[in-house]
């Protein structure tokens, strides 16, 4: 084989590899975004937890919610 044909083969193989990797990158990115949307929707649509009959536990849960609300701001 001539040098020019070897160079052409290497260049075309590298372009093919790069194109394939780019396509797979964007495909995986799209799948990840769809999975996150599905997870977020499932969390939003989940029924609320049943309130505990234990008064101390309810108080502790309310304190945790208030504390997490302050941390977000």
N, C-alpha and C positions, 0 to 999 in steps of 0.2 A: 504494500500500500504506500501511496505517496504521502508526504508530509502534510500537504494541504487537505487531503481527505481525512487524515487522522485528526487534524485540528478541527475540521468541520464536524466530525463525529463527537469529539469532546465538547465542543461548544453546544451542539444540539442536545447532547445528553444533559449538560448542566442546565440549559434553559428548561428542558422538560422536567428535570428534578425540581428546580426552583418554582416553576409554575404549579406543579403538583403539590408542593409544600404550602404554597400560598393559598391554593384552593382549599386544602384541608384545614389550614388555620382559620379561614373565614367560616368554613362549615362548622367547625367545632365551636367557634365563637357564637354563631347563631344558635346552635343547640344549647349552649350554656345559658344564653339569654332566655330562651324559651323555657328551660327548666326552672330558672329563677322566677319567671312570671307565673309558672304553674304552681310553684311552691308558695309564692306570695298570695296567689288567689286561694289556695287551699287553706292558708292560715287566716285569711280574711273571712272566708266562708265557714270556718269551723264554728260549731256552737260554743257559746260561752261556758266556762267551767261552772259546775254546780257549786253554789256557796256552801262552805263547810258549816257544820252545826257546832263546831268547836269555836267558842268565842275568842280564845287566845290565838288560834290559828288564823281566824279572820282578821284580827287586829294586826298580826305579824305580816299577813299578805298585803294589807292596806299600806303598812309602813314601807314594805318593799316597793310597792307601786309608786308611792310618793317619792321615795328615794331615787328610783330609776327615772322618774319624770324630772327631777331636779338635775340629775347628771346629764340629761340630754340637752338641756338649755345651756 
